[in-house]
Amino acid sequence: MLLRYCWTGLLLLTLPAAAQDAPASTAASAPASAPASTTASPPVPAYSRDTPVEKMTSDPAAVAVLNKDLPGLLTAPEFTIFKSMSLKQLQQASGGDLSEVDVAKAEADLQALPSH
């Protein structure tokens, strides 16, 4: 009996929504029709904690976010050394100087920027 419920649940997960509302006898015998409608996926954020800092510096809006959330990052004398690193890599290599909270705040603000 439990197996029957499991298979029913799996069937419902694989059927399009319209077929799930139909009676079981017609859903099982109905021919496969057009695929379920595709929904637009949410836009991909322009930047994340995995984006190299150098890439972000080509966008004035991202530079403004980095200067606000991580002051001194872009003007550090070592910038040429770490510019190819991501915020995640910088945070890991910073020995605690760049906190997870700081990176999370910068990432949230960067992701709020419009994609381009």
Buried (B, 14 or more C-beta within 10 A) or exposed (E): EEEEEEEEEEBEEEBBEEBEEEEEEEBEEEEEEEEEEEEEEEEEBBBEBEBBBBBBBEBEBBEEBBEEBBEEBBEEEEBEEBBEBBBBBBBEEEEEEBEEEBBBBBBEBBBEBEEE
